[in-house]
Amino acid sequence: MQKVISFSREVVIELKKVTWPKRNEVINYLGLVIAISAIIASFVGIIDFSLTKGFEKLLIN
């Protein structure tokens, strides 16, 4: 049990050393992540749609 308490104290000490990002930075990074995710999702969607239509034409003919 002593090891768990010691570990918890060390975690708290280390977390106090962390330089946390400012609110504006978090909002900017969040916007960037959402934008990149939307771009990648669109790209994958277009590829999926194109391949689906291509295979449908191959199978129908």
C-alpha distance matrix in Angstrom:
0.0 3.8 5.4 5.3 6.5 8.7 10.0 10.9 12.7 14.5 15.6 17.1 18.8 20.3 21.4 23.3 25.2 26.5 30.2 30.5 33.9 36.4 37.4 40.8 39.2 37.0 40.1 42.2 39.7 39.4 43.2 43.4 40.9 42.9 46.2 45.2 43.8 47.0 49.1 47.3 47.4 51.2 51.8 50.1 51.9 55.2 54.7 53.6 56.7 59.0 57.8 58.1 61.6 62.6 61.4 63.2 66.4 66.1 65.5 68.2 70.9
3.8 0.0 3.8 5.5 5.2 6.1 8.5 9.9 10.7 12.3 14.3 15.6 16.7 18.4 20.1 21.6 23.3 25.0 28.7 29.4 33.0 35.5 36.9 40.2 38.6 36.7 40.0 41.9 39.6 39.5 43.3 43.5 41.2 43.4 46.6 45.6 44.5 47.8 49.8 48.1 48.5 52.1 52.7 51.2 53.2 56.4 55.8 55.0 58.1 60.3 59.3 59.7 63.2 64.1 63.1 65.0 68.1 67.8 67.4 70.1 72.7
5.4 3.8 0.0 3.8 5.5 5.0 6.0 8.5 9.9 10.5 12.2 14.3 15.3 16.3 18.2 20.1 21.4 22.9 26.6 27.5 31.0 33.7 35.2 38.3 36.5 34.6 38.0 39.7 37.1 37.2 41.0 40.9 38.6 40.9 44.0 42.8 41.7 45.2 47.0 45.1 45.7 49.3 49.7 48.2 50.3 53.5 52.8 52.1 55.3 57.3 56.2 56.8 60.3 61.0 60.1 62.1 65.1 64.7 64.4 67.2 69.8
5.3 5.5 3.8 0.0 3.8 5.4 5.1 6.1 8.7 9.9 10.5 12.5 14.3 15.3 16.4 18.6 20.4 21.4 25.1 25.4 28.8 31.4 32.6 35.9 34.2 32.0 35.2 37.2 34.7 34.5 38.3 38.4 36.0 38.1 41.4 40.4 39.1 42.4 44.4 42.7 43.0 46.7 47.3 45.8 47.7 51.0 50.4 49.6 52.7 54.9 53.9 54.3 57.8 58.7 57.8 59.6 62.8 62.5 62.2 64.9 67.5
6.5 5.2 5.5 3.8 0.0 3.8 5.4 5.1 6.3 8.7 9.9 10.8 12.5 14.4 15.4 17.0 19.1 20.6 24.2 24.6 28.2 30.5 31.8 35.2 33.8 31.8 35.0 37.1 34.9 34.8 38.6 39.0 36.9 38.9 42.2 41.5 40.4 43.6 45.7 44.3 44.6 48.2 49.0 47.6 49.5 52.8 52.5 51.8 54.7 57.0 56.2 56.6 60.0 61.0 60.3 62.1 65.2 65.0 64.8 67.4 70.0
8.7 6.1 5.0 5.4 3.8 0.0 3.8 5.5 5.2 6.3 8.7 10.1 10.7 12.4 14.3 15.7 17.2 19.1 22.8 23.8 27.5 30.0 31.7 34.9 33.2 31.6 35.0 36.8 34.5 34.9 38.6 38.7 36.7 39.1 42.2 41.2 40.5 43.8 45.7 44.2 44.9 48.4 49.0 47.8 49.9 53.0 52.5 52.1 55.1 57.2 56.4 57.1 60.5 61.3 60.7 62.6 65.6 65.4 65.3 68.0 70.5
10.0 8.5 6.0 5.1 5.4 3.8 0.0 3.8 5.5 5.1 6.2 8.8 9.9 10.5 12.2 14.4 15.7 16.9 20.7 21.5 25.0 27.8 29.4 32.5 30.6 28.9 32.3 33.9 31.5 31.8 35.5 35.4 33.4 35.8 38.8 37.7 36.9 40.3 42.1 40.5 41.2 44.8 45.3 44.1 46.2 49.3 48.8 48.4 51.4 53.5 52.6 53.4 56.8 57.6 56.9 58.9 61.9 61.6 61.6 64.3 66.8
10.9 9.9 8.5 6.1 5.1 5.5 3.8 0.0 3.8 5.4 5.1 6.4 8.7 9.9 10.6 12.6 14.7 15.7 19.3 19.6 23.2 25.6 27.0 30.3 28.7 26.8 30.1 32.1 29.9 29.9 33.7 34.0 32.0 34.2 37.3 36.6 35.7 39.0 41.0 39.7 40.2 43.7 44.5 43.3 45.3 48.4 48.2 47.7 50.6 52.8 52.2 52.8 56.1 57.1 56.6 58.4 61.4 61.4 61.3 63.8 66.4
12.7 10.7 9.9 8.7 6.3 5.2 5.5 3.8 0.0 3.8 5.4 5.2 6.3 8.7 9.9 10.9 13.0 14.9 18.4 19.3 23.0 25.3 27.0 30.3 28.9 27.4 30.7 32.6 30.7 31.1 34.8 35.1 33.4 35.8 38.8 38.2 37.6 40.8 42.7 41.6 42.4 45.8 46.5 45.7 47.7 50.7 50.6 50.3 53.2 55.3 54.8 55.5 58.7 59.8 59.4 61.2 64.1 64.2 64.2 66.8 69.3
14.5 12.3 10.5 9.9 8.7 6.3 5.1 5.4 3.8 0.0 3.8 5.4 5.0 6.2 8.6 10.0 11.0 12.9 16.6 18.0 21.7 24.4 26.4 29.4 27.6 26.3 29.9 31.4 29.2 30.0 33.7 33.5 32.0 34.6 37.4 36.5 36.2 39.6 41.2 40.0 41.0 44.4 44.9 44.1 46.3 49.2 48.9 48.8 51.8 53.7 53.2 54.1 57.3 58.2 57.8 59.9 62.7 62.6 62.8 65.5 67.8
15.6 14.3 12.2 10.5 9.9 8.7 6.2 5.1 5.4 3.8 0.0 3.8 5.4 5.1 6.1 8.7 10.1 10.9 14.6 15.3 18.9 21.7 23.4 26.4 24.6 23.1 26.6 28.2 25.9 26.5 30.2 30.2 28.5 31.0 33.9 33.1 32.6 35.9 37.7 36.5 37.4 40.8 41.4 40.6 42.7 45.6 45.5 45.3 48.2 50.3 49.8 50.7 53.9 54.8 54.5 56.4 59.2 59.3 59.5 62.1 64.5
17.1 15.6 14.3 12.5 10.8 10.1 8.8 6.4 5.2 5.4 3.8 0.0 3.8 5.5 5.1 6.3 9.0 10.2 13.6 14.1 17.9 20.1 21.8 25.1 23.7 22.3 25.7 27.6 25.8 26.3 29.9 30.3 28.9 31.2 34.1 33.8 33.4 36.5 38.4 37.6 38.4 41.7 42.6 42.0 43.9 46.9 47.0 46.9 49.6 51.7 51.5 52.3 55.4 56.5 56.3 58.1 60.9 61.2 61.4 63.8 66.3
18.8 16.7 15.3 14.3 12.5 10.7 9.9 8.7 6.3 5.0 5.4 3.8 0.0 3.8 5.5 5.3 6.9 9.4 12.8 14.3 18.1 20.4 22.7 25.7 24.2 23.3 26.9 28.4 26.7 27.7 31.2 31.3 30.2 32.8 35.5 35.0 35.0 38.2 39.8 39.1 40.2 43.4 44.1 43.7 45.8 48.5 48.6 48.7 51.5 53.5 53.3 54.3 57.3 58.2 58.2 60.2 62.9 63.0 63.4 65.9 68.2
20.3 18.4 16.3 15.3 14.4 12.4 10.5 9.9 8.7 6.2 5.1 5.5 3.8 0.0 3.8 5.4 5.2 6.9 10.6 12.3 16.0 18.8 21.2 23.9 22.0 21.1 24.8 26.0 24.0 25.2 28.7 28.5 27.3 30.2 32.7 31.9 32.0 35.4 36.8 35.9 37.2 40.4 40.9 40.5 42.8 45.4 45.4 45.6 48.5 50.3 50.1 51.2 54.2 55.0 55.1 57.2 59.7 59.9 60.4 62.9 65.1
21.4 20.1 18.2 16.4 15.4 14.3 12.2 10.6 9.9 8.6 6.1 5.1 5.5 3.8 0.0 3.8 5.3 5.3 8.8 9.5 13.2 15.8 17.9 20.8 19.1 18.0 21.6 23.1 21.3 22.2 25.7 25.9 24.7 27.3 30.0 29.6 29.6 32.7 34.4 33.7 34.9 38.0 38.8 38.5 40.5 43.2 43.4 43.6 46.3 48.3 48.3 49.3 52.2 53.2 53.3 55.2 57.8 58.1 58.6 61.0 63.3
23.3 21.6 20.1 18.6 17.0 15.7 14.4 12.6 10.9 10.0 8.7 6.3 5.3 5.4 3.8 0.0 3.8 5.6 8.2 9.5 13.3 15.3 17.7 20.7 19.4 18.8 22.3 23.8 22.5 23.6 27.0 27.3 26.7 29.2 31.7 31.6 31.8 34.8 36.5 36.1 37.4 40.3 41.2 41.1 43.1 45.7 46.1 46.4 49.0 51.0 51.1 52.2 55.0 56.0 56.3 58.2 60.7 61.2 61.7 64.0 66.3
25.2 23.3 21.4 20.4 19.1 17.2 15.7 14.7 13.0 11.0 10.1 9.0 6.9 5.2 5.3 3.8 0.0 3.8 6.5 9.1 12.7 15.2 18.1 20.6 18.8 18.7 22.4 23.3 21.8 23.5 26.8 26.6 26.1 29.0 31.2 30.7 31.4 34.5 35.7 35.4 36.9 39.8 40.4 40.5 42.8 45.1 45.3 45.9 48.6 50.3 50.4 51.8 54.5 55.3 55.8 57.8 60.2 60.5 61.3 63.7 65.8
26.5 25.0 22.9 21.4 20.6 19.1 16.9 15.7 14.9 12.9 10.9 10.2 9.4 6.9 5.3 5.6 3.8 0.0 3.8 5.9 9.4 12.3 15.2 17.5 15.4 15.1 18.9 19.8 18.1 19.8 23.0 22.8 22.3 25.2 27.4 27.0 27.6 30.7 32.0 31.6 33.2 36.0 36.6 36.8 39.0 41.4 41.7 42.3 44.9 46.6 46.8 48.1 50.8 51.7 52.2 54.2 56.6 57.0 57.8 60.1 62.2
30.2 28.7 26.6 25.1 24.2 22.8 20.7 19.3 18.4 16.6 14.6 13.6 12.8 10.6 8.8 8.2 6.5 3.8 0.0 3.8 6.5 9.2 12.5 14.4 12.4 12.9 16.5 17.1 16.0 18.0 20.9 20.7 20.8 23.7 25.6 25.4 26.4 29.3 30.5 30.5 32.3 34.8 35.5 36.0 38.2 40.3 40.8 41.7 44.1 45.7 46.3 47.7 50.2 51.1 51.8 53.8 56.0 56.5 57.5 59.7 61.7
30.5 29.4 27.5 25.4 24.6 23.8 21.5 19.6 19.3 18.0 15.3 14.1 14.3 12.3 9.5 9.5 9.1 5.9 3.8 0.0 3.8 6.6 9.3 11.7 9.9 9.7 13.2 14.4 13.4 14.9 18.0 18.3 18.3 20.8 22.9 23.1 23.9 26.6 28.1 28.3 29.7 32.3 33.3 33.8 35.7 38.0 38.7 39.4 41.7 43.5 44.1 45.3 47.8 48.9 49.7 51.4 53.7 54.5 55.3 57.4 59.5
33.9 33.0 31.0 28.8 28.2 27.5 25.0 23.2 23.0 21.7 18.9 17.9 18.1 16.0 13.2 13.3 12.7 9.4 6.5 3.8 0.0 3.8 6.6 8.2 6.1 6.5 10.0 10.8 10.1 12.1 14.7 15.1 15.6 18.1 19.9 20.3 21.5 23.9 25.3 25.8 27.4 29.7 30.7 31.6 33.4 35.4 36.4 37.3 39.4 41.1 42.0 43.3 45.5 46.7 47.7 49.4 51.5 52.4 53.4 55.3 57.4
36.4 35.5 33.7 31.4 30.5 30.0 27.8 25.6 25.3 24.4 21.7 20.1 20.4 18.8 15.8 15.3 15.2 12.3 9.2 6.6 3.8 0.0 3.8 5.5 5.3 6.4 8.8 10.1 10.8 12.4 14.5 15.5 16.6 18.5 20.1 21.2 22.5 24.5 26.0 27.0 28.4 30.4 31.7 32.9 34.3 36.3 37.6 38.6 40.3 42.2 43.3 44.5 46.5 47.9 49.1 50.5 52.6 53.8 54.8 56.5 58.6
37.4 36.9 35.2 32.6 31.8 31.7 29.4 27.0 27.0 26.4 23.4 21.8 22.7 21.2 17.9 17.7 18.1 15.2 12.5 9.3 6.6 3.8 0.0 3.8 5.5 5.2 6.3 8.7 10.0 10.5 12.4 14.3 15.3 16.5 18.4 20.0 21.0 22.6 24.4 25.8 26.7 28.6 30.3 31.5 32.5 34.6 36.2 37.0 38.5 40.5 41.9 42.8 44.7 46.4 47.6 48.8 50.9 52.3 53.2 54.7 56.9
40.8 40.2 38.3 35.9 35.2 34.9 32.5 30.3 30.3 29.4 26.4 25.1 25.7 23.9 20.8 20.7 20.6 17.5 14.4 11.7 8.2 5.5 3.8 0.0 3.8 5.4 5.1 6.1 8.6 9.8 10.6 12.3 14.2 15.4 16.5 18.3 19.9 21.1 22.6 24.3 25.6 27.0 28.7 30.2 31.3 33.0 34.8 35.8 37.2 39.0 40.6 41.6 43.4 44.9 46.4 47.6 49.5 51.0 52.1 53.5 55.6
39.2 38.6 36.5 34.2 33.8 33.2 30.6 28.7 28.9 27.6 24.6 23.7 24.2 22.0 19.1 19.4 18.8 15.4 12.4 9.9 6.1 5.3 5.5 3.8 0.0 3.8 5.4 5.1 6.1 8.4 9.8 10.5 12.2 14.1 15.2 16.4 18.1 19.9 21.0 22.4 24.0 25.6 26.9 28.3 29.8 31.6 32.9 34.1 35.8 37.4 38.8 40.1 41.9 43.2 44.6 46.1 48.0 49.2 50.5 52.1 54.0
37.0 36.7 34.6 32.0 31.8 31.6 28.9 26.8 27.4 26.3 23.1 22.3 23.3 21.1 18.0 18.8 18.7 15.1 12.9 9.7 6.5 6.4 5.2 5.4 3.8 0.0 3.8 5.5 5.2 6.0 8.6 9.8 10.4 12.1 14.1 15.3 16.2 18.2 19.9 20.9 22.1 24.1 25.6 26.6 28.0 30.1 31.4 32.3 34.0 35.9 37.1 38.1 40.2 41.7 42.8 44.2 46.3 47.5 48.5 50.1 52.3
40.1 40.0 38.0 35.2 35.0 35.0 32.3 30.1 30.7 29.9 26.6 25.7 26.9 24.8 21.6 22.3 22.4 18.9 16.5 13.2 10.0 8.8 6.3 5.1 5.4 3.8 0.0 3.8 5.5 5.0 6.2 8.6 9.9 10.5 12.2 14.3 15.2 16.4 18.4 20.0 20.8 22.4 24.4 25.6 26.6 28.5 30.3 31.1 32.5 34.5 36.0 36.9 38.7 40.4 41.7 42.8 44.9 46.4 47.4 48.8 50.9
42.2 41.9 39.7 37.2 37.1 36.8 33.9 32.1 32.6 31.4 28.2 27.6 28.4 26.0 23.1 23.8 23.3 19.8 17.1 14.4 10.8 10.1 8.7 6.1 5.1 5.5 3.8 0.0 3.8 5.4 5.1 6.2 8.7 10.0 10.6 12.3 14.2 15.4 16.6 18.4 19.8 21.1 22.6 24.3 25.5 27.1 28.8 30.0 31.4 33.0 34.7 35.9 37.5 39.0 40.5 41.9 43.6 45.0 46.4 47.8 49.7
39.7 39.6 37.1 34.7 34.9 34.5 31.5 29.9 30.7 29.2 25.9 25.8 26.7 24.0 21.3 22.5 21.8 18.1 16.0 13.4 10.1 10.8 10.0 8.6 6.1 5.2 5.5 3.8 0.0 3.8 5.4 4.9 6.1 8.6 9.8 10.5 12.1 14.1 15.3 16.3 18.0 19.8 21.0 22.3 23.9 25.7 26.9 28.1 29.8 31.5 32.7 34.0 36.0 37.3 38.6 40.1 42.0 43.2 44.4 46.1 48.0
39.4 39.5 37.2 34.5 34.8 34.9 31.8 29.9 31.1 30.0 26.5 26.3 27.7 25.2 22.2 23.6 23.5 19.8 18.0 14.9 12.1 12.4 10.5 9.8 8.4 6.0 5.0 5.4 3.8 0.0 3.8 5.4 5.1 6.2 8.6 9.9 10.5 12.2 14.3 15.4 16.2 18.2 20.0 20.9 22.1 24.2 25.7 26.5 28.1 30.1 31.4 32.3 34.3 35.9 37.0 38.3 40.4 41.7 42.7 44.3 46.4
43.2 43.3 41.0 38.3 38.6 38.6 35.5 33.7 34.8 33.7 30.2 29.9 31.2 28.7 25.7 27.0 26.8 23.0 20.9 18.0 14.7 14.5 12.4 10.6 9.8 8.6 6.2 5.1 5.4 3.8 0.0 3.8 5.5 5.1 6.1 8.6 9.8 10.5 12.3 14.2 15.2 16.4 18.3 19.9 20.8 22.5 24.4 25.4 26.6 28.5 30.2 31.1 32.8 34.4 36.0 37.1 38.9 40.5 41.7 43.0 45.0
43.4 43.5 40.9 38.4 39.0 38.7 35.4 34.0 35.1 33.5 30.2 30.3 31.3 28.5 25.9 27.3 26.6 22.8 20.7 18.3 15.1 15.5 14.3 12.3 10.5 9.8 8.6 6.2 4.9 5.4 3.8 0.0 3.8 5.5 5.1 6.1 8.4 9.9 10.6 12.2 14.0 15.3 16.5 18.2 19.7 21.2 22.6 24.1 25.6 27.0 28.6 30.0 31.6 32.9 34.5 36.0 37.7 39.0 40.4 41.9 43.7
40.9 41.2 38.6 36.0 36.9 36.7 33.4 32.0 33.4 32.0 28.5 28.9 30.2 27.3 24.7 26.7 26.1 22.3 20.8 18.3 15.6 16.6 15.3 14.2 12.2 10.4 9.9 8.7 6.1 5.1 5.5 3.8 0.0 3.8 5.5 5.2 6.0 8.5 9.9 10.5 11.9 14.1 15.3 16.3 17.9 19.9 21.1 22.0 23.9 25.6 26.8 28.0 30.0 31.3 32.5 34.1 36.1 37.2 38.3 40.0 42.0
42.9 43.4 40.9 38.1 38.9 39.1 35.8 34.2 35.8 34.6 31.0 31.2 32.8 30.2 27.3 29.2 29.0 25.2 23.7 20.8 18.1 18.5 16.5 15.4 14.1 12.1 10.5 10.0 8.6 6.2 5.1 5.5 3.8 0.0 3.8 5.6 5.1 6.1 8.6 10.0 10.3 12.1 14.2 15.2 16.0 18.2 19.9 20.6 22.0 24.1 25.5 26.3 28.2 29.9 31.2 32.3 34.4 35.8 36.8 38.3 40.4
46.2 46.6 44.0 41.4 42.2 42.2 38.8 37.3 38.8 37.4 33.9 34.1 35.5 32.7 30.0 31.7 31.2 27.4 25.6 22.9 19.9 20.1 18.4 16.5 15.2 14.1 12.2 10.6 9.8 8.6 6.1 5.1 5.5 3.8 0.0 3.8 5.4 5.1 6.2 8.7 9.8 10.6 12.4 14.3 15.2 16.6 18.5 19.8 20.9 22.6 24.4 25.5 27.0 28.5 30.2 31.4 33.1 34.7 36.0 37.3 39.2
45.2 45.6 42.8 40.4 41.5 41.2 37.7 36.6 38.2 36.5 33.1 33.8 35.0 31.9 29.6 31.6 30.7 27.0 25.4 23.1 20.3 21.2 20.0 18.3 16.4 15.3 14.3 12.3 10.5 9.9 8.6 6.1 5.2 5.6 3.8 0.0 3.8 5.4 5.1 6.2 8.5 9.8 10.6 12.2 14.0 15.4 16.6 18.1 19.8 21.1 22.5 24.1 25.8 26.9 28.5 30.1 31.8 32.9 34.4 36.0 37.8
43.8 44.5 41.7 39.1 40.4 40.5 36.9 35.7 37.6 36.2 32.6 33.4 35.0 32.0 29.6 31.8 31.4 27.6 26.4 23.9 21.5 22.5 21.0 19.9 18.1 16.2 15.2 14.2 12.1 10.5 9.8 8.4 6.0 5.1 5.4 3.8 0.0 3.8 5.5 5.2 6.0 8.5 9.8 10.5 11.9 14.1 15.3 16.1 17.9 19.8 20.9 22.0 24.1 25.5 26.7 28.1 30.1 31.3 32.4 34.1 36.1
47.0 47.8 45.2 42.4 43.6 43.8 40.3 39.0 40.8 39.6 35.9 36.5 38.2 35.4 32.7 34.8 34.5 30.7 29.3 26.6 23.9 24.5 22.6 21.1 19.9 18.2 16.4 15.4 14.1 12.2 10.5 9.9 8.5 6.1 5.1 5.4 3.8 0.0 3.8 5.5 5.0 6.0 8.5 9.9 10.2 12.1 14.2 15.0 16.1 18.1 19.8 20.7 22.3 24.0 25.5 26.6 28.4 30.0 31.2 32.5 34.5
49.1 49.8 47.0 44.4 45.7 45.7 42.1 41.0 42.7 41.2 37.7 38.4 39.8 36.8 34.4 36.5 35.7 32.0 30.5 28.1 25.3 26.0 24.4 22.6 21.0 19.9 18.4 16.6 15.3 14.3 12.3 10.6 9.9 8.6 6.2 5.1 5.5 3.8 0.0 3.8 5.5 5.2 6.2 8.7 9.8 10.6 12.4 14.2 15.3 16.5 18.4 19.9 21.2 22.5 24.4 25.7 27.2 28.7 30.2 31.6 33.3
47.3 48.1 45.1 42.7 44.3 44.2 40.5 39.7 41.6 40.0 36.5 37.6 39.1 35.9 33.7 36.1 35.4 31.6 30.5 28.3 25.8 27.0 25.8 24.3 22.4 20.9 20.0 18.4 16.3 15.4 14.2 12.2 10.5 10.0 8.7 6.2 5.2 5.5 3.8 0.0 3.8 5.4 5.0 6.1 8.4 9.9 10.6 12.1 14.1 15.3 16.4 18.1 20.0 21.0 22.4 24.1 25.8 26.9 28.3 30.1 31.8
47.4 48.5 45.7 43.0 44.6 44.9 41.2 40.2 42.4 41.0 37.4 38.4 40.2 37.2 34.9 37.4 36.9 33.2 32.3 29.7 27.4 28.4 26.7 25.6 24.0 22.1 20.8 19.8 18.0 16.2 15.2 14.0 11.9 10.3 9.8 8.5 6.0 5.0 5.5 3.8 0.0 3.8 5.5 5.2 6.0 8.6 9.9 10.3 12.0 14.1 15.2 16.1 18.2 19.7 20.9 22.2 24.2 25.5 26.6 28.1 30.2
51.2 52.1 49.3 46.7 48.2 48.4 44.8 43.7 45.8 44.4 40.8 41.7 43.4 40.4 38.0 40.3 39.8 36.0 34.8 32.3 29.7 30.4 28.6 27.0 25.6 24.1 22.4 21.1 19.8 18.2 16.4 15.3 14.1 12.1 10.6 9.8 8.5 6.0 5.2 5.4 3.8 0.0 3.8 5.5 5.0 6.1 8.6 9.7 10.4 12.1 14.1 15.1 16.4 18.1 19.9 20.9 22.6 24.2 25.6 26.8 28.6
51.8 52.7 49.7 47.3 49.0 49.0 45.3 44.5 46.5 44.9 41.4 42.6 44.1 40.9 38.8 41.2 40.4 36.6 35.5 33.3 30.7 31.7 30.3 28.7 26.9 25.6 24.4 22.6 21.0 20.0 18.3 16.5 15.3 14.2 12.4 10.6 9.8 8.5 6.2 5.0 5.5 3.8 0.0 3.8 5.4 5.2 6.3 8.6 9.9 10.6 12.3 14.2 15.6 16.4 18.3 20.0 21.3 22.6 24.3 25.8 27.3
50.1 51.2 48.2 45.8 47.6 47.8 44.1 43.3 45.7 44.1 40.6 42.0 43.7 40.5 38.5 41.1 40.5 36.8 36.0 33.8 31.6 32.9 31.5 30.2 28.3 26.6 25.6 24.3 22.3 20.9 19.9 18.2 16.3 15.2 14.3 12.2 10.5 9.9 8.7 6.1 5.2 5.5 3.8 0.0 3.8 5.5 5.1 6.0 8.5 9.8 10.5 12.0 14.2 15.2 16.3 18.1 20.0 20.9 22.2 24.0 25.9
51.9 53.2 50.3 47.7 49.5 49.9 46.2 45.3 47.7 46.3 42.7 43.9 45.8 42.8 40.5 43.1 42.8 39.0 38.2 35.7 33.4 34.3 32.5 31.3 29.8 28.0 26.6 25.5 23.9 22.1 20.8 19.7 17.9 16.0 15.2 14.0 11.9 10.2 9.8 8.4 6.0 5.0 5.4 3.8 0.0 3.8 5.5 5.0 6.0 8.5 9.9 10.4 12.2 14.0 15.3 16.3 18.4 19.9 20.9 22.3 24.4
55.2 56.4 53.5 51.0 52.8 53.0 49.3 48.4 50.7 49.2 45.6 46.9 48.5 45.4 43.2 45.7 45.1 41.4 40.3 38.0 35.4 36.3 34.6 33.0 31.6 30.1 28.5 27.1 25.7 24.2 22.5 21.2 19.9 18.2 16.6 15.4 14.1 12.1 10.6 9.9 8.6 6.1 5.2 5.5 3.8 0.0 3.8 5.4 5.1 6.0 8.5 9.8 10.6 12.1 14.2 15.3 16.6 18.3 19.9 21.1 22.7
54.7 55.8 52.8 50.4 52.5 52.5 48.8 48.2 50.6 48.9 45.5 47.0 48.6 45.4 43.4 46.1 45.3 41.7 40.8 38.7 36.4 37.6 36.2 34.8 32.9 31.4 30.3 28.8 26.9 25.7 24.4 22.6 21.1 19.9 18.5 16.6 15.3 14.2 12.4 10.6 9.9 8.6 6.3 5.1 5.5 3.8 0.0 3.8 5.5 5.1 6.1 8.5 10.0 10.4 12.1 14.1 15.4 16.4 18.2 19.9 21.3
53.6 55.0 52.1 49.6 51.8 52.1 48.4 47.7 50.3 48.8 45.3 46.9 48.7 45.6 43.6 46.4 45.9 42.3 41.7 39.4 37.3 38.6 37.0 35.8 34.1 32.3 31.1 30.0 28.1 26.5 25.4 24.1 22.0 20.6 19.8 18.1 16.1 15.0 14.2 12.1 10.3 9.7 8.6 6.0 5.0 5.4 3.8 0.0 3.8 5.5 5.2 6.0 8.6 9.8 10.6 12.1 14.3 15.3 16.3 18.1 20.1
56.7 58.1 55.3 52.7 54.7 55.1 51.4 50.6 53.2 51.8 48.2 49.6 51.5 48.5 46.3 49.0 48.6 44.9 44.1 41.7 39.4 40.3 38.5 37.2 35.8 34.0 32.5 31.4 29.8 28.1 26.6 25.6 23.9 22.0 20.9 19.8 17.9 16.1 15.3 14.1 12.0 10.4 9.9 8.5 6.0 5.1 5.5 3.8 0.0 3.8 5.5 5.1 6.2 8.5 10.0 10.6 12.4 14.3 15.4 16.4 18.5
59.0 60.3 57.3 54.9 57.0 57.2 53.5 52.8 55.3 53.7 50.3 51.7 53.5 50.3 48.3 51.0 50.3 46.6 45.7 43.5 41.1 42.2 40.5 39.0 37.4 35.9 34.5 33.0 31.5 30.1 28.5 27.0 25.6 24.1 22.6 21.1 19.8 18.1 16.5 15.3 14.1 12.1 10.6 9.8 8.5 6.0 5.1 5.5 3.8 0.0 3.8 5.5 5.3 6.1 8.6 9.9 10.7 12.3 14.3 15.4 16.8
57.8 59.3 56.2 53.9 56.2 56.4 52.6 52.2 54.8 53.2 49.8 51.5 53.3 50.1 48.3 51.1 50.4 46.8 46.3 44.1 42.0 43.3 41.9 40.6 38.8 37.1 36.0 34.7 32.7 31.4 30.2 28.6 26.8 25.5 24.4 22.5 20.9 19.8 18.4 16.4 15.2 14.1 12.3 10.5 9.9 8.5 6.1 5.2 5.5 3.8 0.0 3.8 5.5 5.0 6.1 8.4 9.9 10.4 12.1 14.1 15.5
58.1 59.7 56.8 54.3 56.6 57.1 53.4 52.8 55.5 54.1 50.7 52.3 54.3 51.2 49.3 52.2 51.8 48.1 47.7 45.3 43.3 44.5 42.8 41.6 40.1 38.1 36.9 35.9 34.0 32.3 31.1 30.0 28.0 26.3 25.5 24.1 22.0 20.7 19.9 18.1 16.1 15.1 14.2 12.0 10.4 9.8 8.5 6.0 5.1 5.5 3.8 0.0 3.8 5.4 5.3 6.1 8.7 9.9 10.5 12.1 14.3
61.6 63.2 60.3 57.8 60.0 60.5 56.8 56.1 58.7 57.3 53.9 55.4 57.3 54.2 52.2 55.0 54.5 50.8 50.2 47.8 45.5 46.5 44.7 43.4 41.9 40.2 38.7 37.5 36.0 34.3 32.8 31.6 30.0 28.2 27.0 25.8 24.1 22.3 21.2 20.0 18.2 16.4 15.6 14.2 12.2 10.6 10.0 8.6 6.2 5.3 5.5 3.8 0.0 3.8 5.5 5.0 6.3 8.7 9.9 10.5 12.3
62.6 64.1 61.0 58.7 61.0 61.3 57.6 57.1 59.8 58.2 54.8 56.5 58.2 55.0 53.2 56.0 55.3 51.7 51.1 48.9 46.7 47.9 46.4 44.9 43.2 41.7 40.4 39.0 37.3 35.9 34.4 32.9 31.3 29.9 28.5 26.9 25.5 24.0 22.5 21.0 19.7 18.1 16.4 15.2 14.0 12.1 10.4 9.8 8.5 6.1 5.0 5.4 3.8 0.0 3.8 5.4 5.3 6.3 8.8 10.1 10.9
61.4 63.1 60.1 57.8 60.3 60.7 56.9 56.6 59.4 57.8 54.5 56.3 58.2 55.1 53.3 56.3 55.8 52.2 51.8 49.7 47.7 49.1 47.6 46.4 44.6 42.8 41.7 40.5 38.6 37.0 36.0 34.5 32.5 31.2 30.2 28.5 26.7 25.5 24.4 22.4 20.9 19.9 18.3 16.3 15.3 14.2 12.1 10.6 10.0 8.6 6.1 5.3 5.5 3.8 0.0 3.8 5.4 4.9 6.1 8.5 10.0
63.2 65.0 62.1 59.6 62.1 62.6 58.9 58.4 61.2 59.9 56.4 58.1 60.2 57.2 55.2 58.2 57.8 54.2 53.8 51.4 49.4 50.5 48.8 47.6 46.1 44.2 42.8 41.9 40.1 38.3 37.1 36.0 34.1 32.3 31.4 30.1 28.1 26.6 25.7 24.1 22.2 20.9 20.0 18.1 16.3 15.3 14.1 12.1 10.6 9.9 8.4 6.1 5.0 5.4 3.8 0.0 3.8 5.4 5.2 6.0 8.5
66.4 68.1 65.1 62.8 65.2 65.6 61.9 61.4 64.1 62.7 59.2 60.9 62.9 59.7 57.8 60.7 60.2 56.6 56.0 53.7 51.5 52.6 50.9 49.5 48.0 46.3 44.9 43.6 42.0 40.4 38.9 37.7 36.1 34.4 33.1 31.8 30.1 28.4 27.2 25.8 24.2 22.6 21.3 20.0 18.4 16.6 15.4 14.3 12.4 10.7 9.9 8.7 6.3 5.3 5.4 3.8 0.0 3.8 5.5 5.2 6.1
66.1 67.8 64.7 62.5 65.0 65.4 61.6 61.4 64.2 62.6 59.3 61.2 63.0 59.9 58.1 61.2 60.5 57.0 56.5 54.5 52.4 53.8 52.3 51.0 49.2 47.5 46.4 45.0 43.2 41.7 40.5 39.0 37.2 35.8 34.7 32.9 31.3 30.0 28.7 26.9 25.5 24.2 22.6 20.9 19.9 18.3 16.4 15.3 14.3 12.3 10.4 9.9 8.7 6.3 4.9 5.4 3.8 0.0 3.8 5.7 5.6
65.5 67.4 64.4 62.2 64.8 65.3 61.6 61.3 64.2 62.8 59.5 61.4 63.4 60.4 58.6 61.7 61.3 57.8 57.5 55.3 53.4 54.8 53.2 52.1 50.5 48.5 47.4 46.4 44.4 42.7 41.7 40.4 38.3 36.8 36.0 34.4 32.4 31.2 30.2 28.3 26.6 25.6 24.3 22.2 20.9 19.9 18.2 16.3 15.4 14.3 12.1 10.5 9.9 8.8 6.1 5.2 5.5 3.8 0.0 3.8 5.6
68.2 70.1 67.2 64.9 67.4 68.0 64.3 63.8 66.8 65.5 62.1 63.8 65.9 62.9 61.0 64.0 63.7 60.1 59.7 57.4 55.3 56.5 54.7 53.5 52.1 50.1 48.8 47.8 46.1 44.3 43.0 41.9 40.0 38.3 37.3 36.0 34.1 32.5 31.6 30.1 28.1 26.8 25.8 24.0 22.3 21.1 19.9 18.1 16.4 15.4 14.1 12.1 10.5 10.1 8.5 6.0 5.2 5.7 3.8 0.0 3.8
70.9 72.7 69.8 67.5 70.0 70.5 66.8 66.4 69.3 67.8 64.5 66.3 68.2 65.1 63.3 66.3 65.8 62.2 61.7 59.5 57.4 58.6 56.9 55.6 54.0 52.3 50.9 49.7 48.0 46.4 45.0 43.7 42.0 40.4 39.2 37.8 36.1 34.5 33.3 31.8 30.2 28.6 27.3 25.9 24.4 22.7 21.3 20.1 18.5 16.8 15.5 14.3 12.3 10.9 10.0 8.5 6.1 5.6 5.6 3.8 0.0
